[in-house]
Amino acid sequence: MSNPIPEKFSDLMEKKVFASLATLMPDGTPQVTPVWIDFDGENLLVNTAVGRQKDRNLQRDPKVSVMLIDPENPYRYLEVRGKVVERTLDGADDHINKMAKKYMGQDVYPYRQPNEVRVLYKVKPEKTSSMG
């Protein structure tokens, strides 16, 4: 499958870009959370803990919008709208450690809470908009 992210913005998937993830609350209002973002060549990957608001929202309604703003040029951005195509616990622990390495330079995610269960979401991009 071809890369759904415009080539001109693929570098944002490699940089330490803090993304804003918008999900929908039960009453339909938006809820936005800063997240670390990853890309597997086809889907955006978002890692969270089971039971957090974004986890509950995404299980109920798979529609999302993700905004990535270039840290080197705040007038350059990519918005990706799409839907969750997979929610899995498999590999979520390894993935959060991979993200800790990318974003913090640490081999192990340092903010893990006792009894925390990590979950990995795959979001299939359906539409993008961008500037820059």
N, C-alpha and C positions, 0 to 999 in steps of 0.2 A: 504494500500500500504506500502511496506517496505521502510525504510529510505534509500534514495539514497546516503547519506553521510557516508563514512566509519566510523564505530564505533570508531576506533582509533583516529579520528579527530573530533568527535562530540563535544568535549569540546571547540573547537574554535568557535562554534556557541553561546556558553554561555559567553565566555570571552569578555572583552572590546577590541575586535580586530577591527582595522580600516582596512577595505577591500579596494582593488583597483578594481574598476568596469571599464572594457573596453567595449566601445560601438564603433559603426562604424559611421563615418562622411558621409555626402552625397557622397563624392568622394572615399569612401572606406578606407580612412586612419583611424587608430585607435585613439580613444580619451579615456583617462584614468582619472578617478576621484576618490578621496578617499571618501568612504561612510561608514556609520554605517550599520551593517548587522544584520539581524534577520532570524530566521528559524522557520517555522510552522510545522516541522516534515516531510514535503514533498517538499516545495518550499523555496527558499531564498526570503527574503522580502527586498526591497529597497525603501526608501521613499525619495522623492525629491519635488521640487516645479514645478508647471506647467510652461512650457516655457523655463526651463533651457536646456542647450545643451544636457544633457543625456536624458531628457524627449523627446526632439525633435528626437534625434537619435533612442531611443527605440520605438517610435511610427512608425518610418519609417522602421527600421530593428530590429527585436526582438532578434537577436543573441548577446550573451554576454559572457564574461569571467570574473570571479571574483577570485581574489587572496587574500587569508587570510594567513598572516604570524604570527606565534605564538610570542606574545610580550615577552615571557619568553625564547624563543629559536628561533632566526631568521633563523636557518637552518631547522626548521620544518615548513612546509607550506602545504596548500591545495589549488589547483586550481579547480574551478568548471566552466565547460562550459555548457551553456544551452540556453534556449529561454524563452522569456516573454510569459506567458500563460494568464496573466490578468493584466489590468491597471484599477485602480479604484480610485475614490475620496472618496468612502464610507469607513469610518474608518481611513482614512489617518491622520486626525488631532489627533485622539487618539493614533495612532501608533507612530507619531513623538514624542509625549509626553512620551510614553513608552520608546522610544529610548533615549530621554533626561535623563530619570531616570537611565537607564542602563549605559550610557556613561558619564553623567555629575553629576548624583546624584540630578537632579532637576526635580520637578514634571511637569513643563511646559517648553516646548522648548523655550529658551530665544532669539533666533535669528530670529524669525518670522518677516517678513517685512509687512508693510501695504499692504493690498489687495493681499497678497500671498495666493495661493491655493495649498494645499498639494496633492500629488498623490502617490499612493502606487502601486508598481510593484511586481508581483509574478513571479519568475524565476524558471522554472522547470529544475533541473540538468539533464544533459544528459551524461556527461562524467566527471570524476575527475582524477586528477593526484596529486601526493603528495610525500613528502619526510619527513622522521623523525619519 
